[in-house]
Amino acid sequence: MAAIIACNVLLFAPYTIHAGNPDEFSASLAGILVTYFLPAMLFIGGLGLVGFFVPARGFPRFIATLAAFPVLMWAQGTLLVWDYGVLDGSPIGWLDTAWRGVIDTTLWLTVLLTALYGFKRFGKLIVVAATVTFAIQSAALGLSFLTRPSLAMTADEHAFDEQQYQAMFRFSAEKNVFHLVMDGFQSDIFHDIVEDPDFRYLREALTGFTFFDQHIGTFPYTQMTAPLIVSGRAYRNEIPVDDFIRDTMQGVTILNAAKTAGFEIDIASQVALRKIYAAGAFTNAYDTPSDRHVSNRDYVVSDAVRLVDLSLFRLFPHFVKAYIYEDGLWFVQSWARDADYLSIRYFSELMFLEDMAKQMKADREAPVYKLFHLMLSHRPTVGNEQCEYDGTRITSRQNVTIQSRCGLKRVVDVLNAMKEIGIYDNSLIVLMADHGAWVPAEGYVEGGDQNSGSMGGPSPVVAGMAVPMLAIKPPHSTLPMQISSAPTTIGDVPATIAALMGLNDAFRGRNAFDLDPQEQRVRTFFNFAYGKNQRDPGYLYPMLEYEVRGSPFQYDSWRKSGMRLPEGVLETVN
């Protein structure tokens, strides 16, 4: 029975999770399972030792109770698999879905109490049930290993593509677009960093740039912002998300337009985003790994620890999951500080930019468009003033600023390398974010003027998510960094790039440099719940639409304008 319990936690559930999410792990399943052997033996031996000292009279009760756990784990992990959305550290409303806890708890208490107090009548039945579920899972796993030999891959077989990696650092000597999306870099935090006298050199390095300090995003999350960044087309819940992304990326995008104009397209991002961007035209597409800052052995152990947490999360009831998840800190991972560090993409993205600054070349004949989407400011907040890991910190303005500044330092290193090899001046460089950093927007006070007629603005944190940074350096722009209050949106980015580079496709949005800072432009922002919509599969949850008239940092500029329901239904709101 101890072995069956161990197999549920350390074999069957890990297989199911890993096989269904292979892109989320750097290590192979076979490599991970090897690390589980010793813990499994210790667990089985420990329970065996306990059983050795259980009196003969209580032994049937002991065995029945042990057998109840694999039966319950099988039921929870197979029949009662609740959808909690993406487990990225975002808070989960455990009490909002307390009915799940009622169902789970009722089942677990019923079976466990039956094993404890009804073992004479039902004990053998529970043992048989545990054995049968074990046999079924073992057979399914064996068949999968036979039909999917890729599961036997070692970690070494996941080595990155050296050719694709080197291509990321090679530019044209004549004509380049360097388009960098710094995920979660908030506009007002960027402003604070470049205005800090102690880091004046960062602003001075941004020669030729214009920073748009009144820039506004369209969505609070990356998924729908990625296609908007390259197309200018905003999703309004009118068709399923996957259909929208596919149609958009294969249609009129700045990447497709650049490819048609003779550019070679280099894309670098984590796997999920790379798949979105590379759905259209590209020359090279590189999956930025999450493990470049550690050894092979380190990331195998890291993935193993993370997979145990996910297995426990899958196999135990609703309210126990809350203690396993711990708002993204995780039960097992929180024991091992190194495991937290190893799972953080932020440091690998910093290393990627360090390598880029050191290895940059201008040896390509065709013009080059590079679109990189990197996690240089995104939570979890982990970096200290020395840009080193010192544990996970709360997502406060101070901590986010420290982490964002470290990311900007690496970006400036890349810009300085472009200057050294003589391609900075003739390049178009776009530094931008997809959304803010989960901290309140600077100066935004909820409530505003009671007589303004614009009541109903978002919370300060949502307002912060609505103000990603944007700074653009046109080719041959040489003035010190300028600040513009033009009312730009993310949807203007492809139109601006097309105008500056002479690309012919007509994009939605406007050239940011043609906008008058005094223009009273109405801009739109959508807020919605994160996660998978169970009621209307394929669509987002209802999207609350805001119109912003004026500065996004002023509550009175915001007005609720409607609710976008699935299939494009527009519902009025008060």
Backbone hydrogen bonds, N-H to C=O, Kabsch-Sander energy under -0.5 kcal/mol:
donor,donor_aa,acceptor,acceptor_aa,energy
5,I,1,M,-2.3
6,A,2,A,-2.4
7,C,3,A,-2.4
8,N,4,I,-1.9
9,V,5,I,-1.9
10,L,6,A,-3.1
11,L,7,C,-1.6
12,F,7,C,-3.0
13,A,8,N,-1.8
15,Y,11,L,-2.2
16,T,12,F,-2.2
17,I,13,A,-2.6
18,H,14,P,-2.9
19,A,15,Y,-2.8
20,G,16,T,-1.4
21,N,17,I,-1.1
21,N,18,H,-0.5
24,E,21,N,-1.8
25,F,22,P,-1.2
30,A,151,L,-1.2
31,G,153,M,-0.6
32,I,28,S,-1.8
33,L,29,L,-2.8
34,V,30,A,-1.5
35,T,31,G,-0.8
35,T,32,I,-0.8
36,Y,32,I,-0.7
36,Y,33,L,-0.9
37,F,33,L,-0.5
37,F,34,V,-1.1
40,A,36,Y,-2.5
41,M,37,F,-2.3
42,L,38,L,-2.4
43,F,39,P,-2.5
44,I,40,A,-2.7
45,G,41,M,-2.7
46,G,42,L,-2.5
47,L,43,F,-2.4
48,G,44,I,-2.3
49,L,45,G,-2.2
50,V,46,G,-2.0
51,G,47,L,-2.6
52,F,48,G,-1.7
53,F,49,L,-1.0
53,F,50,V,-0.8
54,V,50,V,-0.6
54,V,51,G,-0.8
58,G,55,P,-0.9
59,F,55,P,-0.8
59,F,56,A,-0.6
62,F,58,G,-2.2
63,I,59,F,-2.7
64,A,60,P,-2.4
65,T,61,R,-2.3
66,L,62,F,-2.3
67,A,63,I,-2.7
68,A,64,A,-1.4
69,F,65,T,-0.8
69,F,66,L,-0.9
71,V,67,A,-1.3
72,L,68,A,-2.5
73,M,69,F,-3.0
74,W,70,P,-2.3
75,A,71,V,-2.2
76,Q,72,L,-2.9
77,G,73,M,-3.0
78,T,74,W,-1.3
79,L,75,A,-2.1
80,L,75,A,-1.8
82,W,80,L,-1.3
84,Y,82,W,-0.7
88,D,86,V,-1.8
94,W,92,I,-1.9
97,T,93,G,-1.0
98,A,95,L,-1.4
100,R,97,T,-1.8
101,G,97,T,-0.7
102,V,98,A,-2.0
103,I,99,W,-2.1
104,D,100,R,-2.8
105,T,101,G,-2.9
106,T,102,V,-2.1
107,L,103,I,-2.0
108,W,104,D,-2.7
109,L,105,T,-2.8
110,T,106,T,-2.1
111,V,107,L,-2.3
112,L,108,W,-2.6
113,L,109,L,-2.6
114,T,110,T,-1.8
115,A,111,V,-2.2
116,L,112,L,-2.3
117,Y,113,L,-2.8
118,G,114,T,-2.1
121,R,118,G,-0.7
122,F,118,G,-3.2
123,G,119,F,-1.9
126,I,122,F,-2.4
127,V,123,G,-2.2
128,V,124,K,-2.6
129,A,125,L,-2.4
130,A,126,I,-2.5
131,T,127,V,-2.3
132,V,128,V,-2.8
133,T,129,A,-2.5
134,F,130,A,-1.8
135,A,131,T,-2.3
136,I,132,V,-2.6
137,Q,133,T,-2.4
138,S,134,F,-2.4
139,A,135,A,-2.4
140,A,136,I,-2.3
141,L,137,Q,-2.4
142,G,138,S,-2.7
143,L,139,A,-2.3
144,S,140,A,-2.0
145,F,141,L,-2.4
146,L,142,G,-1.7
147,T,143,L,-2.2
148,R,144,S,-2.1
151,L,148,R,-2.0
152,A,149,P,-2.0
153,M,150,S,-1.9
157,E,154,T,-1.1
158,H,155,A,-1.9
159,A,156,D,-1.3
162,E,160,F,-0.8
165,Y,161,D,-2.4
166,Q,162,E,-2.6
167,A,163,Q,-1.8
168,M,164,Q,-1.1
168,M,165,Y,-0.7
169,F,166,Q,-1.4
170,R,167,A,-1.3
171,F,169,F,-0.6
171,F,361,K,-3.3
173,A,364,R,-1.0
176,N,426,N,-0.6
177,V,368,V,-2.4
178,F,428,L,-2.9
179,H,177,V,-0.7
179,H,370,K,-3.4
180,L,178,F,-0.7
180,L,430,V,-3.0
181,V,179,H,-0.6
181,V,372,F,-3.5
182,M,180,L,-0.7
182,M,432,M,-3.9
183,D,181,V,-1.0
183,D,374,L,-2.4
185,F,182,M,-1.8
186,Q,184,G,-0.8
187,S,467,V,-3.5
190,F,186,Q,-2.3
191,H,187,S,-2.3
192,D,188,D,-2.0
193,I,189,I,-2.2
194,V,190,F,-2.4
195,E,191,H,-1.4
196,D,192,D,-0.6
196,D,193,I,-0.9
199,F,196,D,-2.0
200,R,197,P,-1.1
202,L,199,F,-1.5
203,R,199,F,-0.8
204,E,200,R,-2.3
205,A,201,Y,-1.5
206,L,202,L,-0.5
206,L,203,R,-1.3
207,T,205,A,-1.0
208,G,479,L,-3.7
209,F,206,L,-1.7
210,T,472,I,-2.1
211,F,482,Q,-3.2
212,F,210,T,-0.5
212,F,470,L,-2.5
213,D,211,F,-1.0
213,D,484,S,-1.7
214,Q,484,S,-0.6
215,H,212,F,-1.3
216,I,488,T,-1.4
217,G,466,A,-3.1
225,T,221,Y,-0.6
225,T,222,T,-0.5
226,A,222,T,-2.4
228,L,224,M,-0.9
229,I,225,T,-2.5
230,V,226,A,-1.0
231,S,227,P,-1.3
232,G,228,L,-2.3
234,A,232,G,-0.6
241,V,538,G,-3.3
244,F,240,P,-2.2
245,I,241,V,-2.7
246,R,242,D,-2.3
247,D,243,D,-2.7
248,T,244,F,-2.6
249,M,245,I,-2.7
250,Q,246,R,-1.6
251,G,248,T,-1.3
253,T,251,G,-1.0
254,I,230,V,-3.1
257,A,253,T,-2.4
258,A,254,I,-2.2
259,K,255,L,-2.4
260,T,256,N,-2.2
261,A,257,A,-1.6
262,G,259,K,-1.6
263,F,258,A,-2.7
264,E,367,P,-2.8
266,D,264,E,-0.6
266,D,369,Y,-2.8
267,I,284,N,-2.7
268,A,371,L,-2.0
269,S,286,Y,-1.9
274,R,270,Q,-2.8
275,K,271,V,-2.2
276,I,272,A,-0.9
277,Y,273,L,-2.6
278,A,274,R,-2.8
279,A,276,I,-1.4
280,G,277,Y,-1.0
283,T,265,I,-3.0
284,N,265,I,-2.5
286,Y,267,I,-3.2
288,T,269,S,-2.1
288,T,286,Y,-0.9
294,V,291,D,-1.6
299,Y,295,S,-2.0
300,V,296,N,-1.7
301,V,297,R,-2.2
302,S,298,D,-2.5
303,D,299,Y,-2.4
304,A,300,V,-2.1
305,V,301,V,-2.5
306,R,302,S,-2.4
307,L,303,D,-2.5
308,V,304,A,-1.7
309,D,305,V,-1.8
310,L,306,R,-2.2
311,S,307,L,-2.2
312,L,308,V,-2.7
313,F,309,D,-2.4
314,R,310,L,-2.0
315,L,311,S,-2.2
316,F,312,L,-1.5
320,V,317,P,-0.5
321,K,317,P,-2.0
322,A,318,H,-0.9
323,Y,319,F,-0.6
323,Y,320,V,-0.8
324,I,320,V,-1.4
325,Y,321,K,-3.1
326,E,322,A,-2.2
328,G,325,Y,-0.9
329,L,326,E,-1.6
330,W,325,Y,-2.4
331,F,324,I,-2.5
334,S,330,W,-1.7
335,W,332,V,-1.4
336,A,332,V,-0.7
336,A,333,Q,-0.9
337,R,335,W,-0.7
339,A,336,A,-0.7
340,D,336,A,-1.2
341,Y,337,R,-1.7
342,L,338,D,-3.0
343,S,339,A,-1.4
344,I,341,Y,-1.5
345,R,343,S,-0.6
347,F,344,I,-0.5
348,S,344,I,-0.6
348,S,345,R,-0.5
349,E,345,R,-2.3
350,L,346,Y,-1.9
351,M,347,F,-2.0
352,F,348,S,-2.1
353,L,349,E,-1.9
354,E,350,L,-2.1
355,D,351,M,-2.7
356,M,352,F,-2.0
357,A,353,L,-2.5
358,K,354,E,-1.7
359,Q,355,D,-2.4
360,M,356,M,-1.1
361,K,169,F,-2.2
363,D,171,F,-0.7
364,R,171,F,-2.0
368,V,175,K,-1.9
369,Y,264,E,-3.0
370,K,177,V,-3.3
370,K,368,V,-0.5
371,L,266,D,-3.0
371,L,369,Y,-0.6
372,F,179,H,-2.4
372,F,370,K,-0.6
373,H,268,A,-2.6
374,L,181,V,-2.4
374,L,372,F,-0.5
376,L,374,L,-1.4
377,S,183,D,-1.0
378,H,183,D,-0.5
381,T,393,R,-0.6
382,V,380,P,-0.7
384,N,388,E,-1.9
387,C,384,N,-2.3
390,D,382,V,-1.4
390,D,391,G,-0.5
393,R,381,T,-3.4
396,S,394,I,-2.1
400,V,396,S,-2.6
401,T,397,R,-2.4
402,I,398,Q,-2.0
403,Q,399,N,-2.2
404,S,400,V,-3.0
405,R,401,T,-2.5
406,C,402,I,-1.8
407,G,403,Q,-1.9
408,L,404,S,-2.5
409,K,405,R,-2.3
410,R,406,C,-1.5
411,V,407,G,-1.7
412,V,408,L,-2.7
413,D,409,K,-1.9
414,V,410,R,-1.6
415,L,411,V,-2.3
416,N,412,V,-2.7
417,A,413,D,-1.8
418,M,414,V,-2.0
419,K,415,L,-1.8
420,E,416,N,-2.1
421,I,417,A,-1.8
422,G,419,K,-1.0
423,I,418,M,-2.5
424,Y,418,M,-1.1
427,S,424,Y,-1.2
428,L,176,N,-2.5
429,I,427,S,-0.6
429,I,473,K,-2.2
430,V,178,F,-2.6
431,L,429,I,-0.5
431,L,471,A,-3.1
432,M,180,L,-2.3
432,M,430,V,-0.5
433,A,469,M,-1.8
436,G,465,M,-1.4
441,A,460,P,-1.7
444,Y,441,A,-1.8
445,V,443,G,-0.6
446,E,444,Y,-0.5
448,G,445,V,-0.8
450,Q,448,G,-0.6
452,S,449,D,-2.0
463,A,459,S,-2.6
464,G,460,P,-1.8
465,M,461,V,-2.0
466,A,462,V,-1.0
467,V,464,G,-1.4
469,M,185,F,-2.3
471,A,431,L,-2.9
472,I,210,T,-2.1
473,K,429,I,-3.0
476,H,425,D,-4.0
477,S,474,P,-1.6
478,T,476,H,-0.5
482,Q,209,F,-2.7
484,S,211,F,-2.9
488,T,486,A,-2.0
490,I,216,I,-1.1
492,D,489,T,-1.9
493,V,490,I,-1.7
496,T,492,D,-2.4
497,I,493,V,-2.5
498,A,494,P,-2.6
499,A,495,A,-2.1
500,L,496,T,-2.4
501,M,497,I,-2.1
502,G,498,A,-0.8
503,L,498,A,-2.2
507,F,505,D,-0.6
508,R,231,S,-0.7
514,D,511,N,-1.9
515,L,512,A,-0.9
519,E,516,D,-2.3
521,R,519,E,-1.4
523,R,521,R,-0.6
523,R,548,V,-2.2
525,F,546,Y,-2.0
526,F,218,T,-2.9
527,N,544,L,-2.5
533,N,539,Y,-0.7
534,Q,532,K,-0.8
539,Y,536,D,-2.0
541,Y,529,A,-0.5
543,M,564,R,-2.6
544,L,527,N,-2.9
544,L,542,P,-0.6
545,E,543,M,-0.6
545,E,562,G,-3.2
546,Y,525,F,-3.0
547,E,559,R,-3.1
548,V,523,R,-3.3
549,R,547,E,-0.6
549,R,557,S,-2.8
550,G,521,R,-0.6
550,G,548,V,-0.6
554,Q,551,S,-1.6
555,Y,553,F,-0.5
557,S,554,Q,-1.9
558,W,555,Y,-1.8
559,R,547,E,-1.6
561,S,545,E,-3.1
562,G,545,E,-1.1
563,M,571,E,-2.8
564,R,543,M,-3.3
565,L,563,M,-0.9
565,L,569,V,-3.4
567,E,237,N,-1.2
568,G,237,N,-1.9
568,G,565,L,-1.0
569,V,566,P,-0.8
571,E,563,M,-3.0
571,E,569,V,-0.6
